[in-house]
Amino acid sequence: MAQRLTEELLAELLEAPDIDAFLDSHHLGEPSLPDYLNALLAEKNLERAQVVRMANLNETFGYQIFMGTRNPSRNKLLQIAFAMALTLRETNRMLEAGGVSSLYSKSRRDAIIIFCLERGCSLQRVNEELYRFGEETIC
């Protein structure tokens, strides 16, 4: 699921003889949330049931997120990110695919979440850190 860097695509676009050739050779656009989540499951060899359980989600609601029949909140997506041990880049792509704002390092709460994500903390641990700093927990 490795995506090309924006700079690489830009260089190809600028060198393309015409826009038709460029667009025909690239599948541009963001994946849907279910597509991205299921690709992450496959890439990381995770089972959906395990992720839903580790994310502390209601089983039915969790499955609906993965099938695309429910639109989760930002916090629900963050629960999934910690359950899947996603990187910051993967988490932000997931948040964007879910139609919510990505993590922003100038936000105190988001900074704590980013810190915990990058250190591989569990969902429980990030909630403890958020609580310790007087910020709203993820769940």
Contacts in CASP RR format, 6 or more apart in sequence:
PFRMAT RR
TARGET T0000
AUTHOR 0000-0000-0000
METHOD contacts of the structure
MODEL  1
MAQRLTEELLAELLEAPDIDAFLDSHHLGEPSLPDYLNALLAEKNLERAQ
VVRMANLNETFGYQIFMGTRNPSRNKLLQIAFAMALTLRETNRMLEAGGV
SSLYSKSRRDAIIIFCLERGCSLQRVNEELYRFGEETIC
1 39 0 8 1.000
1 40 0 8 1.000
1 43 0 8 1.000
9 26 0 8 1.000
12 22 0 8 1.000
12 26 0 8 1.000
13 22 0 8 1.000
16 22 0 8 1.000
30 96 0 8 1.000
30 97 0 8 1.000
31 39 0 8 1.000
31 97 0 8 1.000
32 68 0 8 1.000
32 97 0 8 1.000
33 65 0 8 1.000
33 68 0 8 1.000
33 72 0 8 1.000
33 94 0 8 1.000
33 97 0 8 1.000
33 98 0 8 1.000
33 99 0 8 1.000
34 65 0 8 1.000
34 66 0 8 1.000
34 67 0 8 1.000
34 68 0 8 1.000
35 97 0 8 1.000
36 93 0 8 1.000
36 94 0 8 1.000
36 97 0 8 1.000
37 65 0 8 1.000
37 66 0 8 1.000
37 80 0 8 1.000
37 94 0 8 1.000
38 66 0 8 1.000
40 46 0 8 1.000
40 84 0 8 1.000
40 86 0 8 1.000
40 90 0 8 1.000
40 94 0 8 1.000
41 47 0 8 1.000
41 48 0 8 1.000
41 51 0 8 1.000
41 66 0 8 1.000
41 84 0 8 1.000
44 84 0 8 1.000
44 85 0 8 1.000
46 84 0 8 1.000
48 63 0 8 1.000
48 66 0 8 1.000
49 59 0 8 1.000
51 80 0 8 1.000
51 83 0 8 1.000
51 84 0 8 1.000
52 59 0 8 1.000
52 62 0 8 1.000
52 63 0 8 1.000
52 66 0 8 1.000
52 83 0 8 1.000
53 59 0 8 1.000
53 83 0 8 1.000
54 82 0 8 1.000
54 83 0 8 1.000
54 123 0 8 1.000
55 62 0 8 1.000
55 76 0 8 1.000
55 79 0 8 1.000
55 80 0 8 1.000
55 82 0 8 1.000
55 83 0 8 1.000
55 123 0 8 1.000
56 79 0 8 1.000
56 83 0 8 1.000
56 123 0 8 1.000
56 139 0 8 1.000
57 65 0 8 1.000
57 76 0 8 1.000
57 79 0 8 1.000
57 80 0 8 1.000
61 70 0 8 1.000
61 72 0 8 1.000
61 76 0 8 1.000
62 70 0 8 1.000
62 72 0 8 1.000
64 70 0 8 1.000
65 72 0 8 1.000
65 76 0 8 1.000
65 80 0 8 1.000
71 98 0 8 1.000
72 80 0 8 1.000
72 98 0 8 1.000
73 100 0 8 1.000
74 95 0 8 1.000
74 100 0 8 1.000
74 101 0 8 1.000
75 138 0 8 1.000
75 139 0 8 1.000
77 94 0 8 1.000
77 95 0 8 1.000
77 98 0 8 1.000
77 100 0 8 1.000
78 91 0 8 1.000
78 95 0 8 1.000
78 113 0 8 1.000
78 138 0 8 1.000
79 123 0 8 1.000
79 138 0 8 1.000
79 139 0 8 1.000
80 94 0 8 1.000
81 90 0 8 1.000
81 91 0 8 1.000
81 94 0 8 1.000
81 95 0 8 1.000
81 117 0 8 1.000
82 116 0 8 1.000
82 117 0 8 1.000
82 121 0 8 1.000
82 122 0 8 1.000
82 123 0 8 1.000
82 126 0 8 1.000
82 138 0 8 1.000
83 123 0 8 1.000
84 90 0 8 1.000
85 120 0 8 1.000
86 94 0 8 1.000
86 117 0 8 1.000
87 117 0 8 1.000
87 118 0 8 1.000
88 103 0 8 1.000
88 114 0 8 1.000
88 117 0 8 1.000
88 118 0 8 1.000
91 102 0 8 1.000
91 103 0 8 1.000
91 117 0 8 1.000
92 102 0 8 1.000
92 103 0 8 1.000
95 101 0 8 1.000
95 102 0 8 1.000
95 103 0 8 1.000
96 102 0 8 1.000
103 110 0 8 1.000
103 113 0 8 1.000
103 114 0 8 1.000
103 117 0 8 1.000
104 110 0 8 1.000
105 111 0 8 1.000
105 114 0 8 1.000
108 133 0 8 1.000
108 135 0 8 1.000
109 130 0 8 1.000
109 135 0 8 1.000
109 136 0 8 1.000
112 126 0 8 1.000
112 129 0 8 1.000
112 130 0 8 1.000
112 133 0 8 1.000
112 135 0 8 1.000
113 126 0 8 1.000
113 130 0 8 1.000
113 138 0 8 1.000
115 129 0 8 1.000
116 125 0 8 1.000
116 126 0 8 1.000
116 129 0 8 1.000
117 126 0 8 1.000
121 129 0 8 1.000
123 138 0 8 1.000
123 139 0 8 1.000
126 138 0 8 1.000
127 137 0 8 1.000
127 138 0 8 1.000
127 139 0 8 1.000
130 136 0 8 1.000
130 137 0 8 1.000
130 138 0 8 1.000
131 137 0 8 1.000
END
